[in-house]
């Protein structure tokens, strides 16, 4: 039974540290009692000081009220024990707030740090300050304490941490402050250069003990070597382990292997290597974390690690590395298979093994929708007129399911995409049914830098809307987008003139509902200017003979498309589009030789509240008075005219998925009865869409 006065001690500590840094809540204390040994001990309180002076005051209070104290650095050196004290009813002294890097001496190659400084913190400090030194890291987590690991005799990849620390600042059990080595001499310059000092060396008292609280120490930093490589040696039979260890020990004694050699069995090797392989394949392979981790584990199994393996680092000049490589191979010949890895070899291996795969991209997309009409007018067709996507009403349907395969390199690129669903089925004209399945299929070459030529079935650049709802801010496409020219089977020449200006030309045959039988060659010009990162202007046109096959009269047309995008602030996206077109010899009565015209456009605004929620609004108009695209309505003796507006809200639970709910209103020219199977001049609908793109 403990007889110390804990309440009085807690009151005194609150005066010293403040109430926010004296923790007694049960849920908080329970985290400090967790351990891997199955032990059950109570933690009375957790104290979190921020300075050496506060630690000294804590120890004075602990002595005054006879309260046992157990110090930890950060409590995350999982392989070296836990935060659990060695006896029950103890107060834990958590030094995690003492995380200052007090000094880095580049010339003498050491850092003076407090116990809360982690491996990641010191490495980041060296990198961000361009200091040409590095830390001897361990295989533990990035957020483990350097001081805590060293005091538990942790071993880094290059050396034992015990041999790298010096000049301890220690608060003893009576509250006195001790500096070891030369540290007790005011102004000493040798404290972290020659750690032994004069007389008996006291540092050893504080390793794996609680004879004092270490509040700072020096840790050696290593120069970045001119050359380095890693030796990986493995045996194929466990019976060779004794010979293997003897040979490695001899190499270590001769300083051929100057750093710590890590030896482990197959399971240990796979545990150590799998995270490294996982981090590497994340750079070139898509997939969720679980799949990639399993892939990394399988790669290591396929690689065939032997029953026992050894890993060690060799650093020096290129000549020294060549000598070491020769000696290691000689010593392990007939015992182990040896592989040497260096930066250039790793880069070459990755280039050979992964370069082609890295150039490939894969994606899968699927979306579903429910298009609910609101007018209540009797409709004899379930197809929503002038719809490029979400085309069937009052049913839960699949809009698109698609798979894309892409390839991009410095000289070659290509894209192949197949699709299935309501949108491609509806948009495929009788004369081009193959586009129900093939969304695009093309390949290209770089002639010179920034100049590309592509061949095949290629997207038409006209318009900024897509039949794939995921690519739009509002899922469904405008009426104008429905009548825009479709993709082209032909050739494209594109050039990046500068970072702000790019463009090109295309030639080929168009494929869309509006141009289903107009198979003459068509030309396209596309230009984009981006004067600022948040503002861009695009002009596209589409020109050629749009007469049907074997027609006696040419119908030369010019379709113009202008797109402006502007993001005035980070959360706001504005888009405007205006299309206008002309066709000579339109064939429209009564003057069949007249030049017909049309125009369409929309204005759209999107506001993104955060990464999950967004709202959009859009106004659209389409007017084809001569009917050369939409046909002439017998009731009004003119082509189609519509206008309307839409509102949409979006929720993205994950980056690759979305849910949208939208309201749409469309009105047509009075008396044209363009909607509901000729029963109404208006259409209203609620449209729900959801999709995922991997």
C-alpha positions, 0 to 999 in steps of 0.5 A: 500500500502506497502512503504518499500524498498524491492530491497534494503533489498534483496541486503543486504540479498544477501550479508549476505546469498549469492544469492543461499539462497535468492529466488524471482523466481515466481515458487518458491514463488508460493509454499509458497503461497499454503494453505488449506484455499483458501486464496490469499496472495503474498509472496515477497521473501523467505530467508533461513538462516543457523545460528542464527547470519544470522537470527539476521542480517536478522532481522536488515535489515528488521528493516532498510528497514521496511520489514515484515518477517514471520518465519516458521520452515520447513512448513510441519506441515500441521494440524497446518496451512501452510507456508502462512504469515498472511499478504500479501507482506511479506518475508518468513523466512524459517529456514529449513537449521538450522537443527543441533542437537546441543546436546543430554543429555542422563542423563537429557533426552533432546535434544537441536535442531534447527527449521529445525530438523525433527521428522525422523532426531531426531529418526534416530539420537537416533537409530543410536547412540544407545541412550536409549531414544525416542521422543514423536512423533505426527501423522504428517509426518516424515519430520515435524519440532519438533520446529514448531509443538511444537510452534503451541501447537502440541500434541504427542501420549504421551504428549502435546509438549508444556509441553516438550520444554524448554530453548528457544533461541529467536531472538527478533524483534529488533535483540536482542538475548534472552534465556529463563528460566535459559538460560540467566545465562552463564554455567547454567545446569538447563536450560532444566531440570527446564524450568520455571527459576526464575521470570516470565516465558517468554516461553508462549509469543512465542507459536502461535505468532510472537513475536520472531524467535525461533532458538533453544530449548530443547525438552524432550526425554523419556526413553524406558519403561520396559513394554508398551501397548496400550488401544483401546476402542470403543463404539457401540452407539453414545449415549454413547459418554458422558458416555464414555468421563466422564469415560476416563477423570476420568482415566486420572485424576487418572493417570491410563491413564498417556498419551494423549488419542486420541478420534475420530469418525469412519472416524478419526480412519480409517484415522489414522489407515489405514497407520499403517495397510498398512505398516504392510500388505506390509510385507506379501502381494504382490501387487501394492500400491493402492491395498494394501491401499484399502485392509488396508481400507477394513480390518479396515471396517471389523474390525468394528470400533465403532462410537467413539474410543479412543486410549491411551498408558500405560507404566511402569512395568509389574505389573503396566500394570496389575493394569492399565488394571484391572482399565480401564476394570472396569471403561469402563465396560458396556460402551465400548469394550476394547482391550489391545495391546502390543508387545508380543500380536501383535507378537502373533496375527500376527503369528496366523493370518498372519504366514501361509499367510506370507509363501505363495508367488504368482506370475504371468508371461506373455511374448510376442515375435516377431521372424522375420527371415532375410534370405529370404529363402523360409520356409515351416514351421513357427517353428524355429528349436531347439527353447525352446522359441520364437519358431514361426517366423514372427508372434506376439505370446505369449511365456508363460503365467504362474501362480506360487504358492509357500509355504516356512516354516522352515519345509515344502515347495512346488511349483506349477506352471501352464503355457500356450503358444507357449513354453510349447506347442512346448516342450511337447512331444506326450507321456507327453502332461501334461507338456504343462500345469504343469511347476512344482508341488512338495512339501518337508520336512526338515529332519534336519536343511539344509537337505530337501527331495522333491517329485513330478515334479521337475526342473532338475538342468542341465543348467542355461537357461529357457524357461521363457525369463524373467529368461534369460539375452538373451531371447531365449535359445541356441541349447544346452539348447534345448537338455538338459535333462528336468524336472524329476518326482521323489524325490530330496535330497538336503543339504546345507553343508555351506554358500559356498557349497551346493548340492544333488541328484535326482532320477526319470523319465525325461520328455523332447523332447530328452528323450520323450520315455526314461522312465527308472529311472534316477539319477542326482547329483548337486553341487554348490560352491561359494568361493566368493559372485561374483563367483560360480561354479556348476556341474550337471550330469544326468545318467541312461538308456536312452533306449526307453520303452521295448528296448532289449539293454540298452543305459546307458548315462552320461550327464555332465553340468558345469556352471561358473558365475563371476561378476568382477565388479558390472555392469558386469555379465559373464556366461560360460557353458559347457556340454558333454555327452556319451551314450553306445550302441548308436545304431548308424551305422555302429558300433551300440555298440559304445559309442557316445558323444556330447558337447555344451556350451556358453559364455555370457557377460552382462553389466548393464548400470543402473537399466533400461538398459543392453546389452548382447552378447553370443557365442554358440556351439553344436556338436552331431557327432554321433547323439544320441540326435539330430538324424543323418542327411541323407545328411551328415551322422552325427548328428547336429552341430551348432554354432553362436552368439547373441546380445541383448539390454534390457530396464526395464521401471519397476523392474518387466517388460522388453523389449528386442531386439536381433539379432541371427545368427546360422550356421550348418555343411556345407551341413546339411541344418538344417534351413528353412525347409532344405533350408539353413545352416544358420539362422538369426533373429531379435527377440523382446520380452517383459514381466512382472512378478508380 
